[in-house]
């Protein structure tokens, strides 16, 4: 049997390889970038700029740093707009378990895009928490591997989920690959 005939099962690369992918081909930082059709990652200034959100056509906001001790915009902040709000009260440290939010955040983004909406996912700087949730969405709903999700997002924006989030995404990727039969 030739090498072309043997298709090895997908295996999630080690986190140091993923880190290398995340740090490859960095570009100057930007406040907001479209990273997937209808899906933006941005920072707190973008989330608080209703005029900019209107210009971008944003219909849904996912705040990955919700809460009074983080970025307390909340649904009330957008009450004078038609924006649908979803908040995740996450801390950006490696001990925080973001994984329980992967599924609900992926569904929020998916439902918004299915309605032809546009979604802003943000945290403080639009790098770690928001990046991790967008990667999880791409893996869960768009069926991308973690490597392909990283490449897709990083071709448009610098993201760098913290080491704990990267390990959680690694576990998610391994689990999804197993469920999908390694393809």
Secondary structure, 3 states (H helix, E strand, C coil): CCCCCCCCCCCCCCHHHHHHHHHCCCCCCCCEEEEECCEEEECHHHHCCHHHHHHHCCCEEEECCCCCCCCCCHHHHCCCCCCEEEECCCCCCCCCCCCHHHHHHHHHHHHHHHCCCCEEEECCCCCCHHHHHHHHHHHHCCCCCHHHHHHHHHCCCCCCCCHHHHHHHHHHHHHHHHHCCCC
